Amino acid sequence: MKAIYFSLLASTLLLAGCAKDNFEAPSSTITGRVVYENQPVGVRTNGVQLELWQRGFQLFTKIPVYVGQDGSFSAVVFDGDYKLVRLRGNGPWVDNTDTIAVQVRGGAQVDVPVQPFFVIRNPAIQKTGSNLTANCTVGQVVTGRAIERVTLYVGATQFVDINNNAGSASLTGTALADLTKSLAFSLAVPAAVSGKGYCYGRIGVKTVGVAEMLYSPVQKITL
């Protein structure tokens, strides 16, 4: 009898294992962008997170979705109806925790609108002599928050931000007193990139009391 019992138990476990192994993986993709005025918003790589929620089975499950530095994001999911959420205090924009309904049937594309505190306009970075120089203007979108600094970041790879850079130059205080004027930066070419023949740069703006910065698109600069 014991032999029969253990044989039946082993068969049950084997079938359960097979059922688990044969469970289909998700194959539908949600793609999208975080946008302001229909333009993607630049952020720090994997610094900003959205959340997908889906009711199903006996759980209300959460799927974290990280936003790329160019404002794009994607997630592989099962077909179904989801709620996309912007997290509080997790971006260089005004908090908005309203949910966005996303229906996935083979795939879905969705833009997530945000209202940044500041925006960067007409960024331009170039090599001038032995320095890297840059210009841009900064516009204030939302009143009630002060600007803390504007920084030029330079790096050896396409991933450039406050945590990934070979050098930086910042403007603060009185240099930012009049945002109607063009801002100018100058930075000696960092030794870490000087022998490569090229580097990458972008400009970031920091708002007082807001952890994440908003960034301009990454530019490749010939040295």
N, CA, C and O of each residue as an XYZ file, in Angstrom:
892
protein
N       0.818     -1.197      0.000
C       0.000      0.000      0.000
C       0.871      1.274      0.000
O       0.581      2.245     -0.698
N       1.960      1.231      0.818
C       2.849      2.389      0.854
C       3.461      2.658     -0.520
O       3.601      3.802     -0.952
N       3.823      1.551     -1.196
C       4.423      1.714     -2.524
C       3.441      2.365     -3.487
O       3.819      3.224     -4.284
N       2.169      1.951     -3.410
C       1.136      2.518     -4.289
C       0.937      3.996     -3.971
O       0.805      4.831     -4.867
N       0.920      4.308     -2.633
C       0.713      5.696     -2.204
C       1.824      6.606     -2.720
O       1.551      7.670     -3.274
N       3.065      6.192     -2.539
C       4.189      7.015     -2.978
C       4.233      7.133     -4.499
O       4.645      8.162     -5.035
N       3.807      6.077     -5.192
C       3.766      6.119     -6.649
C       2.751      7.147     -7.124
O       3.007      7.915     -8.052
N       1.563      7.147     -6.452
C       0.535      8.124     -6.816
C       0.984      9.549     -6.495
O       0.715     10.477     -7.257
N       1.682      9.720     -5.342
C       2.173     11.028     -4.957
C       3.199     11.552     -5.956
O       3.163     12.721     -6.341
N       4.114     10.678     -6.372
C       5.130     11.076     -7.346
C       4.495     11.465     -8.669
O       4.919     12.427     -9.309
N       3.470     10.711     -9.080
C       2.784     11.027    -10.344
C       2.097     12.379    -10.271
O       2.116     13.154    -11.227
N       1.475     12.659     -9.095
C       0.795     13.942     -8.916
C       1.772     15.106     -8.997
O       1.505     16.114     -9.651
N       2.929     14.948     -8.309
C       3.945     15.994     -8.341
C       4.505     16.194     -9.737
O       4.766     17.326    -10.144
N       4.693     15.112    -10.473
C       5.202     15.184    -11.840
C       4.240     15.927    -12.739
O       4.658     16.760    -13.544
N       2.934     15.630    -12.611
C       1.937     16.312    -13.424
C       1.875     17.798    -13.082
O       1.740     18.648    -13.962
N       1.978     18.095    -11.772
C       1.963     19.498    -11.354
C       3.157     20.239    -11.922
O       3.038     21.380    -12.368
N       4.332     19.571    -11.902
C       5.532     20.183    -12.455
C       5.409     20.418    -13.938
O       5.829     21.457    -14.447
N       4.831     19.451    -14.640
C       4.648     19.610    -16.087
C       3.705     20.763    -16.394
O       3.926     21.537    -17.326
N       2.628     20.863    -15.575
C       1.664     21.941    -15.798
C       2.330     23.296    -15.593
O       2.057     24.248    -16.324
N       3.209     23.378    -14.587
C       3.920     24.633    -14.330
C       4.867     24.961    -15.463
O       4.956     26.109    -15.897
N       5.589     23.930    -15.952
C       6.544     24.157    -17.036
C       5.842     24.564    -18.316
O       6.395     25.312    -19.123
N       4.591     24.061    -18.510
C       3.858     24.329    -19.745
C       3.033     25.614    -19.671
O       2.338     25.949    -20.630
N       3.096     26.338    -18.551
C       2.359     27.586    -18.394
C       2.911     28.628    -19.360
O       4.116     28.879    -19.389
N       2.033     29.227    -20.144
C       2.470     30.154    -21.182
C       2.995     31.449    -20.574
O       2.400     32.004    -19.651
N       4.110     31.918    -21.102
C       4.678     33.193    -20.668
C       3.910     34.335    -21.333
O       3.334     34.144    -22.404
N       3.894     35.520    -20.717
C       3.225     36.661    -21.345
C       3.892     37.018    -22.669
O       5.112     36.916    -22.804
N       3.096     37.434    -23.637
C       3.646     37.704    -24.966
C       3.154     39.015    -25.570
O       3.548     39.372    -26.681
N       2.300     39.733    -24.853
C       1.820     41.025    -25.346
C       2.670     42.140    -24.751
O       3.175     42.006    -23.637
N       2.831     43.231    -25.478
C       3.712     44.302    -25.039
C       2.973     45.633    -24.967
O       2.293     46.044    -25.907
N       3.125     46.287    -23.830
C       2.676     47.673    -23.687
C       3.892     48.574    -23.907
O       4.904     48.430    -23.222
N       3.794     49.478    -24.836
C       4.865     50.446    -25.067
C       4.290     51.850    -24.924
O       3.095     52.071    -25.126
N       5.150     52.786    -24.576
C       4.656     54.146    -24.432
C       5.744     55.139    -24.130
O       6.928     54.805    -24.119
N       5.326     56.382    -23.881
C       6.241     57.464    -23.561
C       5.626     58.321    -22.453
O       4.406     58.458    -22.357
N       6.488     58.889    -21.631
C       6.072     59.962    -20.732
C       6.246     61.262    -21.506
O       7.339     61.541    -22.000
N       5.185     62.063    -21.622
C       5.225     63.199    -22.540
C       4.722     64.490    -21.892
O       3.920     64.477    -20.958
N       5.225     65.600    -22.426
C       4.697     66.924    -22.139
C       4.537     67.640    -23.473
O       5.495     67.746    -24.239
N       3.349     68.124    -23.753
C       3.029     68.750    -25.041
C       3.419     67.832    -26.189
O       4.001     68.267    -27.183
N       3.093     66.562    -26.037
C       3.307     65.509    -27.043
C       4.773     65.216    -27.331
O       5.084     64.550    -28.318
N       5.682     65.704    -26.483
C       7.106     65.430    -26.641
C       7.590     64.605    -25.451
O       7.180     64.859    -24.319
N       8.467     63.612    -25.696
C       8.954     62.793    -24.588
C       9.760     63.605    -23.588
O      10.450     64.555    -23.956
N       9.669     63.228    -22.336
C      10.364     63.915    -21.249
C      11.593     63.099    -20.850
O      11.468     61.929    -20.491
N      12.774     63.707    -20.910
C      14.012     63.022    -20.560
C      14.193     62.914    -19.055
O      13.966     63.876    -18.321
N      14.603     61.742    -18.607
C      14.801     61.491    -17.181
C      16.085     60.702    -16.965
O      16.821     60.415    -17.909
N      16.341     60.358    -15.710
C      17.495     59.533    -15.361
C      17.186     58.075    -15.668
O      16.072     57.615    -15.418
N      18.149     57.346    -16.203
C      17.955     55.940    -16.537
C      17.511     55.143    -15.320
O      18.191     55.125    -14.294
N      16.367     54.485    -15.443
C      15.800     53.654    -14.378
C      15.582     54.406    -13.073
O      15.529     53.802    -12.002
N      15.458     55.722    -13.166
C      15.206     56.496    -11.958
C      13.736     56.737    -11.712
O      13.317     56.912    -10.568
N      12.945     56.748    -12.778
C      11.516     57.017    -12.681
C      10.751     55.725    -12.961
O      11.080     54.976    -13.881
N       9.742     55.486    -12.161
C       8.990     54.236    -12.268
C       7.489     54.507    -12.362
O       6.951     55.371    -11.670
N       6.838     53.754    -13.225
C       5.382     53.700    -13.292
C       4.939     52.344    -12.745
O       5.763     51.454    -12.535
N       3.655     52.195    -12.519
C       3.130     50.909    -12.063
C       1.925     50.497    -12.891
O       1.039     51.303    -13.171
N       1.909     49.235    -13.275
C       0.743     48.628    -13.903
C       0.039     47.752    -12.873
O       0.673     46.994    -12.138
N      -1.270     47.871    -12.837
C      -2.059     47.041    -11.921
C      -3.107     46.290    -12.720
O      -3.699     46.829    -13.655
N      -3.329     45.032    -12.339
C      -4.346     44.217    -13.006
C      -5.077     43.360    -11.986
O      -4.467     42.706    -11.139
N      -6.385     43.382    -12.089
C      -7.182     42.486    -11.261
C      -7.255     41.129    -11.964
O      -7.501     41.049    -13.167
N      -7.041     40.092    -11.204
C      -7.088     38.758    -11.799
C      -6.861     37.701    -10.746
O      -6.191     37.938     -9.741
N      -7.421     36.538    -10.982
C      -7.328     35.452    -10.034
C      -7.839     35.958     -8.676
O      -8.958     36.467     -8.602
N      -7.066     35.832     -7.626
C      -7.493     36.296     -6.310
C      -6.663     37.484     -5.831
O      -6.770     37.886     -4.673
N      -5.840     38.046     -6.707
C      -4.928     39.104     -6.312
C      -5.097     40.332     -7.194
O      -5.548     40.244     -8.336
N      -4.723     41.483     -6.634
C      -4.615     42.720     -7.400
C      -3.126     42.980     -7.538
O      -2.515     43.573     -6.649
N      -2.534     42.541     -8.646
C      -1.082     42.460     -8.767
C      -0.488     43.740     -9.354
O      -1.110     44.424    -10.167
N       0.741     44.043     -8.913
C       1.464     45.228     -9.371
C       2.629     44.817    -10.255
O       3.356     43.876     -9.940
N       2.805     45.531    -11.372
C       3.931     45.305    -12.264
C       4.719     46.606    -12.354
O       4.208     47.581    -12.904
N       5.965     46.657    -11.824
C       6.761     47.884    -11.935
C       7.240     48.090    -13.372
O       7.632     47.135    -14.043
N       7.206     49.325    -13.836
C       7.633     49.667    -15.193
C       8.602     50.842    -15.099
O       8.216     51.937    -14.690
N       9.863     50.616    -15.477
C      10.871     51.676    -15.402
C      10.922     52.469    -16.705
O      10.817     51.909    -17.797
N      11.084     53.771    -16.567
C      11.118     54.677    -17.709
C      12.560     54.874    -18.162
O      13.431     55.162    -17.341
N      12.821     54.722    -19.455
C      14.151     54.938    -19.999
C      14.510     56.408    -20.030
O      13.646     57.264    -19.840
N      15.788     56.710    -20.271
C      16.238     58.105    -20.220
C      15.604     58.975    -21.303
O      15.582     60.200    -21.183
N      15.095     58.351    -22.350
C      14.430     59.112    -23.406
C      12.928     59.239    -23.178
O      12.205     59.716    -24.053
N      12.456     58.815    -22.006
C      11.043     58.923    -21.685
C      10.189     57.756    -22.137
O       8.977     57.754    -21.921
N      10.805     56.763    -22.760
C      10.043     55.608    -23.253
C       9.988     54.503    -22.208
O      10.811     54.459    -21.294
N       9.016     53.617    -22.349
C       8.911     52.470    -21.460
C       8.211     51.329    -22.196
O       7.524     51.545    -23.195
N       8.396     50.119    -21.689
C       7.715     48.957    -22.251
C       7.575     47.892    -21.180
O       8.351     47.848    -20.225
N       6.587     47.043    -21.347
C       6.359     45.943    -20.413
C       5.693     44.802    -21.165
O       4.771     45.023    -21.950
N       6.160     43.584    -20.925
C       5.567     42.389    -21.528
C       4.556     41.826    -20.543
O       4.888     41.525    -19.396
N       3.320     41.688    -21.004
C       2.229     41.299    -20.116
C       1.307     40.314    -20.833
O       1.475     40.030    -22.019
N       0.340     39.807    -20.094
C      -0.739     39.019    -20.682
C      -1.811     39.958    -21.209
O      -1.920     41.091    -20.741
N      -2.591     39.517    -22.157
C      -3.752     40.289    -22.580
C      -4.655     40.531    -21.376
O      -4.782     39.679    -20.496
N      -5.273     41.694    -21.352
C      -6.160     42.013    -20.237
C      -6.351     43.507    -20.096
O      -5.894     44.289    -20.929
N      -7.025     43.888    -19.045
C      -7.295     45.295    -18.753
C      -6.443     45.727    -17.561
O      -6.464     45.089    -16.508
N      -5.695     46.816    -17.737
C      -4.744     47.263    -16.736
C      -5.015     48.707    -16.346
O      -5.686     49.448    -17.064
N      -4.479     49.090    -15.192
C      -4.465     50.474    -14.744
C      -3.001     50.903    -14.655
O      -2.205     50.260    -13.971
N      -2.645     51.990    -15.348
C      -1.289     52.524    -15.323
C      -1.267     53.721    -14.384
O      -2.090     54.629    -14.498
N      -0.299     53.714    -13.439
C      -0.272     54.719    -12.373
C       1.056     55.463    -12.368
O       2.116     54.848    -12.481
N       0.999     56.785    -12.236
C       2.181     57.617    -12.009
C       2.388     57.729    -10.504
O       1.482     58.145     -9.782
N       3.566     57.364    -10.031
C       3.816     57.341     -8.597
C       4.023     58.755     -8.045
O       4.553     59.630     -8.729
N       3.607     58.954     -6.829
C       3.781     60.239     -6.170
C       5.260     60.468     -5.836
O       5.930     59.577     -5.315
N       5.755     61.661     -6.140
C       7.131     62.021     -5.807
C       8.180     61.251     -6.576
O       9.306     61.104     -6.099
N       7.838     60.751     -7.769
C       8.775     59.929     -8.525
C       8.956     60.453     -9.946
O       8.844     59.704    -10.917
N       9.236     61.741    -10.052
C       9.485     62.330    -11.364
C       9.638     63.827    -11.236
O       9.207     64.405    -10.238
N      10.250     64.481    -12.237
C      10.448     65.931    -12.190
C       9.209     66.692    -12.646
O       9.305     67.624    -13.445
N       8.062     66.299    -12.142
C       6.798     66.887    -12.559
C       5.809     66.906    -11.403
O       6.044     66.318    -10.347
N       4.700     67.598    -11.630
C       3.643     67.704    -10.634
C       3.018     66.326    -10.412
O       2.744     65.599    -11.367
N       2.798     65.975     -9.143
C       2.187     64.687     -8.835
C       0.800     64.583     -9.462
O      -0.003     65.514     -9.399
N       0.548     63.438    -10.060
C      -0.763     63.141    -10.626
C      -0.962     61.630    -10.517
O      -0.406     60.866    -11.307
N      -1.737     61.216     -9.558
C      -1.926     59.782     -9.321
C      -3.197     59.238     -9.974
O      -3.619     58.122     -9.670
N      -3.815     60.024    -10.876
C      -4.950     59.491    -11.635
C      -4.496     58.281    -12.440
O      -3.399     58.274    -12.997
N      -5.334     57.268    -12.499
C      -4.982     56.071    -13.252
C      -5.346     56.218    -14.727
O      -6.275     56.942    -15.088
N      -4.598     55.520    -15.562
C      -4.848     55.490    -17.004
C      -5.235     54.073    -17.376
O      -4.472     53.137    -17.138
N      -6.408     53.910    -17.954
C      -6.872     52.579    -18.344
C      -6.165     52.137    -19.620
O      -6.089     52.890    -20.591
N      -5.652     50.918    -19.610
C      -4.947     50.361    -20.763
C      -5.535     48.992    -21.076
O      -5.497     48.086    -20.242
N      -6.074     48.847    -22.273
C      -6.619     47.566    -22.708
C      -5.611     46.903    -23.646
O      -5.239     47.468    -24.675
N      -5.176     45.704    -23.280
C      -4.145     45.007    -24.049
C      -4.756     43.809    -24.756
O      -5.302     42.907    -24.121
N      -4.658     43.812    -26.065
C      -5.111     42.690    -26.892
C      -4.029     42.463    -27.950
O      -4.128     42.953    -29.075
N      -3.003     41.717    -27.568
C      -1.874     41.512    -28.460
C      -0.812     42.582    -28.324
O       0.349     42.352    -28.663
N      -1.193     43.748    -27.832
C      -0.267     44.848    -27.631
C      -1.041     46.131    -27.413
O      -2.235     46.200    -27.707
N      -0.372     47.139    -26.903
C      -1.007     48.433    -26.684
C       0.070     49.509    -26.629
O       1.206     49.257    -26.227
N      -0.314     50.712    -27.040
C       0.592     51.848    -26.989
C      -0.107     52.981    -26.259
O      -1.268     53.282    -26.535
N       0.597     53.606    -25.330
C      -0.035     54.646    -24.520
C       0.981     55.731    -24.178
O       2.124     55.424    -23.840
N       0.577     56.989    -24.263
C       1.381     58.106    -23.800
C       0.889     58.522    -22.423
O      -0.315     58.580    -22.174
N       1.827     58.809    -21.534
C       1.505     59.218    -20.168
C       1.812     60.707    -20.035
O       2.983     61.084    -19.985
N       0.794     61.562    -19.977
C       1.057     63.000    -19.899
C       1.494     63.417    -18.500
O       0.974     62.919    -17.502
N       2.458     64.338    -18.440
C       2.926     64.900    -17.172
C       3.084     66.406    -17.334
O       3.110     66.925    -18.450
N       3.189     67.097    -16.203
C       3.399     68.548    -16.209
C       4.680     68.845    -15.440
O       4.656     68.942    -14.213
N       5.799     68.989    -16.146
C       7.079     69.246    -15.464
C       7.108     70.636    -14.840
O       6.379     71.535    -15.259
N       7.962     70.797    -13.833
C       8.121     72.108    -13.213
C       8.887     73.054    -14.129
O       8.563     74.238    -14.223
N       9.911     72.519    -14.808
C      10.709     73.292    -15.751
C      10.957     72.453    -16.999
O      10.915     71.224    -16.944
N      11.215     73.118    -18.124
C      11.586     72.433    -19.356
C      12.861     73.067    -19.906
O      13.170     74.226    -19.626
N      13.592     72.285    -20.693
C      14.831     72.747    -21.328
C      14.566     72.918    -22.820
O      14.075     72.000    -23.477
N      14.887     74.075    -23.344
C      14.627     74.349    -24.755
C      15.932     74.649    -25.503
O      16.854     75.258    -24.962
N      15.977     74.209    -26.741
C      17.091     74.487    -27.653
C      18.463     74.154    -27.072
O      19.371     74.983    -27.135
N      18.630     72.961    -26.509
C      19.954     72.600    -26.000
C      20.935     72.361    -27.142
O      20.580     71.753    -28.151
N      22.163     72.836    -26.984
C      23.209     72.630    -27.991
C      24.535     72.465    -27.273
O      24.912     73.303    -26.454
N      25.247     71.382    -27.580
C      26.530     71.095    -26.945
C      27.564     70.878    -28.044
O      27.286     70.183    -29.021
N      28.752     71.463    -27.899
C      29.795     71.326    -28.907
C      31.166     71.445    -28.253
O      31.289     71.868    -27.103
N      32.190     71.066    -29.005
C      33.572     71.253    -28.548
C      34.069     72.585    -29.067
O      33.952     72.891    -30.254
N      34.631     73.380    -28.154
C      35.195     74.675    -28.517
C      36.597     74.749    -27.945
O      36.765     74.931    -26.739
N      37.615     74.608    -28.802
C      38.983     74.560    -28.310
C      39.191     73.318    -27.456
O      38.933     72.200    -27.903
N      39.654     73.513    -26.238
C      39.868     72.379    -25.333
C      38.703     72.181    -24.375
O      38.799     71.401    -23.427
N      37.609     72.883    -24.619
C      36.453     72.809    -23.736
C      35.223     72.270    -24.456
O      35.146     72.263    -25.685
N      34.282     71.830    -23.667
C      32.937     71.552    -24.148
C      32.062     72.714    -23.714
O      32.029     73.067    -22.536
N      31.360     73.303    -24.655
C      30.480     74.420    -24.327
C      29.050     74.049    -24.674
O      28.803     73.214    -25.544
N      28.124     74.674    -23.992
C      26.712     74.356    -24.212
C      25.865     75.588    -23.967
O      26.244     76.485    -23.214
N      24.715     75.616    -24.616
C      23.734     76.680    -24.429
C      22.341     76.074    -24.384
O      22.087     75.035    -24.992
N      21.451     76.723    -23.668
C      20.048     76.324    -23.653
C      19.243     77.437    -22.999
O      19.810     78.374    -22.437
N      17.958     77.333    -23.072
C      17.076     78.165    -22.266
C      16.225     77.244    -21.415
O      15.959     76.102    -21.789
N      15.806     77.743    -20.282
C      14.962     76.980    -19.366
C      13.658     77.736    -19.170
O      13.662     78.933    -18.881
N      12.560     77.045    -19.327
C      11.253     77.656    -19.129
C      10.568     77.092    -17.903
O      10.613     75.886    -17.662
N       9.935     77.955    -17.126
C       9.189     77.504    -15.958
C       7.751     77.218    -16.363
O       7.058     78.087    -16.891
N       7.312     75.993    -16.111
C       5.972     75.561    -16.491
C       4.998     75.749    -15.346
O       3.858     76.167    -15.547
N       5.461     75.433    -14.124
C       4.604     75.475    -12.944
C       5.194     76.458    -11.933
O       6.362     76.341    -11.563
N       4.401     77.410    -11.494
C       4.868     78.344    -10.475
C       4.783     77.691     -9.092
O       4.104     76.682     -8.905
N       5.483     78.288     -8.138
C       5.440     77.767     -6.780
C       6.615     76.891     -6.426
O       6.778     76.519     -5.264
N       7.439     76.551     -7.400
C       8.661     75.779     -7.160
C       9.846     76.547     -7.736
O       9.789     77.026     -8.869
N      10.913     76.663     -6.959
C      12.103     77.389     -7.407
C      13.067     76.446     -8.120
O      13.085     75.238     -7.884
N      13.862     77.041     -8.994
C      14.893     76.264     -9.683
C      16.134     76.199     -8.785
O      16.507     77.193     -8.161
N      16.764     75.035     -8.725
C      17.938     74.849     -7.877
C      19.235     74.943     -8.669
O      20.164     75.640     -8.261
N      19.301     74.251     -9.786
C      20.510     74.315    -10.612
C      20.207     73.773    -12.000
O      19.230     73.053    -12.210
N      21.068     74.137    -12.937
C      21.041     73.570    -14.283
C      22.451     73.064    -14.548
O      23.422     73.787    -14.326
N      22.570     71.827    -15.020
C      23.882     71.182    -15.109
C      24.104     70.545    -16.475
O      23.227     69.881    -17.027
N      25.302     70.767    -17.000
C      25.768     70.060    -18.191
C      26.501     68.802    -17.729
O      27.461     68.882    -16.963
N      26.045     67.651    -18.197
C      26.699     66.376    -17.884
C      27.330     65.811    -19.149
O      26.743     65.866    -20.229
N      28.542     65.265    -19.000
C      29.273     64.671    -20.118
C      29.700     63.269    -19.716
O      30.153     63.051    -18.592
N      29.556     62.307    -20.642
C      29.930     60.937    -20.338
C      30.524     60.208    -21.527
O      30.485     60.690    -22.659
N      31.080     59.026    -21.246
C      31.714     58.223    -22.291
C      30.717     57.344    -23.027
O      31.026     56.834    -24.104
N      29.526     57.156    -22.468
C      28.508     56.316    -23.104
C      27.236     57.119    -23.329
O      27.133     58.274    -22.918
N      26.277     56.492    -23.984
C      25.014     57.154    -24.268
C      24.155     57.342    -23.020
O      23.169     58.078    -23.042
N      24.534     56.675    -21.940
C      23.781     56.808    -20.702
C      24.451     57.880    -19.850
O      25.492     57.643    -19.238
N      23.846     59.048    -19.822
C      24.433     60.206    -19.152
C      23.385     60.818    -18.224
O      22.268     61.120    -18.642
N      23.764     60.996    -16.959
C      22.885     61.663    -16.007
C      23.693     61.992    -14.765
O      24.921     61.915    -14.787
N      23.019     62.357    -13.683
C      23.709     62.754    -12.468
C      24.562     61.631    -11.888
O      25.569     61.896    -11.233
N      24.172     60.386    -12.122
C      24.911     59.235    -11.590
C      25.863     58.608    -12.596
O      26.719     57.808    -12.219
N      25.729     58.955    -13.860
C      26.549     58.366    -14.922
C      27.170     59.489    -15.751
O      26.573     59.947    -16.726
N      28.357     59.927    -15.368
C      29.010     60.988    -16.121
C      30.500     61.009    -15.816
O      30.953     60.495    -14.793
N      31.249     61.616    -16.729
C      32.696     61.768    -16.550
C      33.067     63.175    -16.103
O      34.210     63.433    -15.727
N      32.098     64.082    -16.145
C      32.335     65.456    -15.724
C      31.072     66.276    -15.849
O      30.154     65.901    -16.579
N      31.014     67.397    -15.140
C      29.820     68.229    -15.169
C      30.164     69.675    -14.856
O      31.213     69.968    -14.282
N      29.271     70.571    -15.240
C      29.390     71.995    -14.925
C      27.998     72.520    -14.630
O      27.067     72.289    -15.402
N      27.848     73.234    -13.500
C      26.519     73.666    -13.065
C      26.405     75.187    -12.989
O      27.388     75.895    -12.774
N      25.179     75.663    -13.172
C      24.819     77.053    -12.941
C      23.818     77.091    -11.786
O      22.860     76.318    -11.758
N      24.047     77.990    -10.841
C      23.165     78.122     -9.683
C      22.988     79.594     -9.341
O      23.592     80.473     -9.956
N      22.145     79.840     -8.345
C      22.012     81.184     -7.771
C      21.679     82.263     -8.774
O      20.729     82.142     -9.548
N      22.495     83.351     -8.754
C      22.196     84.512     -9.594
C      22.314     84.209    -11.083
O      21.733     84.919    -11.902
N      23.055     83.166    -11.444
C      23.171     82.797    -12.857
C      21.829     82.352    -13.423
O      21.643     82.300    -14.638
N      20.887     82.028    -12.518
C      19.564     81.568    -12.951
C      18.472     82.582    -12.604
O      17.283     82.262    -12.620
N      18.888     83.792    -12.295
C      17.918     84.800    -11.861
C      16.967     85.208    -12.981
O      15.810     85.536    -12.715
N      17.428     85.195    -14.216
C      16.596     85.605    -15.357
C      16.546     84.456    -16.368
O      17.466     84.280    -17.167
N      15.484     83.696    -16.321
C      15.377     82.527    -17.194
C      14.933     82.888    -18.606
O      14.780     82.006    -19.452
N      14.726     84.168    -18.866
C      14.429     84.568    -20.248
C      15.708     84.613    -21.082
O      15.649     84.657    -22.311
N      16.866     84.603    -20.411
C      18.146     84.672    -21.115
C      18.705     83.270    -21.369
O      18.414     82.326    -20.634
N      19.502     83.158    -22.412
C      20.159     81.891    -22.723
C      21.215     81.592    -21.666
O      21.919     82.489    -21.201
N      21.313     80.320    -21.294
C      22.305     79.879    -20.316
C      23.509     79.306    -21.054
O      23.355     78.619    -22.064
N      24.714     79.593    -20.546
C      25.938     79.125    -21.198
C      26.786     78.335    -20.206
O      26.938     78.720    -19.047
N      27.336     77.219    -20.690
C      28.172     76.336    -19.875
C      29.527     76.155    -20.557
O      29.639     76.230    -21.781
N      30.558     75.916    -19.737
C      31.878     75.582    -20.260
C      32.509     74.561    -19.328
O      32.503     74.718    -18.107
N      33.052     73.509    -19.932
C      33.636     72.404    -19.159
C      34.852     71.891    -19.906
O      34.757     71.586    -21.095
N      35.991     71.787    -19.239
C      37.168     71.189    -19.865
C      36.867     69.745    -20.228
O      36.241     69.026    -19.450
N      37.307     69.319    -21.398
C      37.045     67.942    -21.832
C      37.603     66.974    -20.780
O      38.808     66.980    -20.529
N      36.757     66.147    -20.164
C      37.241     65.231    -19.122
C      38.263     64.240    -19.667
O      38.159     63.790    -20.808
N      39.253     63.904    -18.840
C      40.293     62.973    -19.263
C      39.723     61.622    -19.651
O      40.273     60.940    -20.516
N      38.619     61.226    -19.017
C      38.028     59.910    -19.279
C      37.484     59.773    -20.693
O      37.278     58.656    -21.167
N      37.247     60.895    -21.378
C      36.695     60.823    -22.742
C      37.615     61.449    -23.780
O      37.351     61.332    -24.977
N      38.679     62.104    -23.358
C      39.505     62.890    -24.284
C      40.142     62.055    -25.382
O      40.377     62.563    -26.479
N      40.432     60.770    -25.111
C      41.077     59.940    -26.118
C      40.132     59.151    -26.991
O      40.581     58.405    -27.861
N      38.836     59.293    -26.786
C      37.865     58.483    -27.524
C      37.506     59.067    -28.892
O      37.078     58.343    -29.791
N      37.680     60.353    -29.037
C      37.285     60.990    -30.289
C      35.855     61.471    -30.275
O      35.428     62.173    -31.191
N      35.112     61.108    -29.259
C      33.723     61.554    -29.126
C      33.280     61.370    -27.678
O      33.917     60.652    -26.907
N      32.199     62.018    -27.326
C      31.590     61.817    -26.013
C      30.102     62.127    -26.140
O      29.615     62.479    -27.215
N      29.404     61.993    -25.047
C      27.967     62.246    -25.038
C      27.642     63.277    -23.960
O      28.296     63.321    -22.918
N      26.651     64.088    -24.211
C      26.291     65.104    -23.234
C      24.802     65.372    -23.223
O      24.104     65.129    -24.207
N      24.331     65.873    -22.107
C      22.947     66.332    -21.981
C      22.885     67.317    -20.818
O      23.779     67.356    -19.973
N      21.834     68.099    -20.789
C      21.656     69.114    -19.760
C      20.489     68.706    -18.871
O      19.464     68.227    -19.357
N      20.651     68.898    -17.564
C      19.593     68.574    -16.619
C      19.215     69.779    -15.781
O      20.059     70.622    -15.476
N      17.941     69.861    -15.407
C      17.468     70.939    -14.550
C      16.888     70.338    -13.274
O      16.092     69.400    -13.317
N      17.306     70.901    -12.134
C      16.885     70.415    -10.820
C      15.960     71.434    -10.169
O      16.278     72.621    -10.108
N      14.817     70.966     -9.686
C      13.852     71.802     -8.981
C      14.034     71.628     -7.479
O      14.246     70.513     -7.003
N      13.955     72.705     -6.747
C      14.084     72.640     -5.288
C      13.012     71.720     -4.706
O      11.827     71.866     -5.005
N      13.442     70.771     -3.871
C      12.501     69.873     -3.213
C      12.017     68.716     -4.049
O      11.153     67.957     -3.610
N      12.559     68.560     -5.256
C      12.168     67.465     -6.146
C      13.395     66.607     -6.410
O      14.422     67.113     -6.865
N      13.298     65.327     -6.132
C      14.475     64.449     -6.200
C      14.993     64.249     -7.622
O      16.197     64.341     -7.862
N      14.096     63.976     -8.562
C      14.516     63.662     -9.924
C      14.669     64.915    -10.769
O      13.935     65.889    -10.603
N      15.648     64.874    -11.689
C      15.888     65.970    -12.617
C      15.227     65.689    -13.962
O      14.987     64.536    -14.321
N      14.942     66.744    -14.688
C      14.498     66.636    -16.076
C      15.698     66.901    -16.966
O      16.488     67.806    -16.697
N      15.839     66.109    -18.033
C      17.026     66.171    -18.884
C      16.651     66.447    -20.341
O      15.559     66.112    -20.800
N      17.583     67.062    -21.041
C      17.481     67.217    -22.482
C      17.862     65.895    -23.158
O      18.441     65.028    -22.503
N      17.557     65.718    -24.443
C      18.000     64.521    -25.153
C      19.529     64.404    -25.163
O      20.233     65.413    -25.123
N      20.024     63.197    -25.215
C      21.464     62.956    -25.261
C      22.012     63.374    -26.624
O      21.421     63.067    -27.659
N      23.139     64.070    -26.615
C      23.797     64.479    -27.854
C      25.188     63.835    -27.939
O      25.881     63.712    -26.930
N      25.588     63.427    -29.144
C      26.940     62.919    -29.365
C      27.796     64.071    -29.863
O      27.420     64.781    -30.795
N      28.961     64.253    -29.228
C      29.842     65.368    -29.568
C      31.167     64.827    -30.087
O      31.792     63.990    -29.435
N      31.594     65.288    -31.232
C      32.887     64.904    -31.797
C      33.978     65.726    -31.130
O      33.873     66.948    -31.025
N      35.025     65.046    -30.683
C      36.133     65.727    -29.985
C      37.307     65.979    -30.944
O      38.326     66.540    -30.539
